[in-house]
């Protein structure tokens, strides 16, 4: 059964627990993936609408988020 309101799941493992985000759009999932990587979580995984594993590149291919710069990319203005 597919969860239509939150079709993407991004999960990462910290020392003491697992953090899971149920994301309604691929763009949201890309952002949450970036957040977990920046937080230094391990085993960060992405699952798509059919609960198949997706790579970040596959997720970005179906989203508009790849065109959005990362948070710190604009910090170096002179």
N, C-alpha and C positions, 0 to 999 in steps of 0.2 A: 504494500500500500504506500502510495506517495503522499507526502504532506504538501498539499498544494500551496499553503500560505508561507511555508518555509522550506523550499525545495533543496537548499544548499546547507550542508553541515560542515563547519570548520572546527577541528578539535586539536588541542595541543596538551602535552603532558608537562606538569611542573613537578617539583620534588614530592609534594604531598597530595596532589589531586590532578584530575583531568578537567580542563576548561573546554566547554562546548558552546559554540554559537550556532543557532538556527537562523539562517539568513534568507530573507525573502527574495533577494535578487543576486545575480552574480557579482554586481558591483559591490554590494555589501560584503559578500564573501571574500572578495579580493582585499578589501580594507581590513577585515577581521584577520585574514591570513597575515597581512603585513603587521598588524598589532601583535599577534602571537610571536612572530619571528623577532620583532623588536624587543619583546619581553623575554627573549632567550628561552622560550619553551622548546621542548624537544618533541619529536614525533608529530609534527604538525601535519594533519591530513585534511583533505577536502573530499567531500562526497557530493555527487550531483543529484538531480531529481530522481533518478532511478536507483539511487544508492550505490552507484558505481564510483570508484576512486577516480579523482581528477588531479592532474598536475596543475600548478599555478598557470603555466602557459595555456593549457586547455581552458581553464576558467577565464583567463584574460581574453581568449579568443571569442568567447560568447558574451563579453561584457564591454562596456565603454571605459572601464576603470584603467585599462592599460594606457590610455591617453592622459590620465590625470597624474601630475607629478606627485612624488612622495612628499610628505609633510616637510621634511628638512631640505628639500631640493631648492626651495626659494629663499632659504635663510641666508645665503651668501650673496647678498646684494651690496654693492659698494657705494 
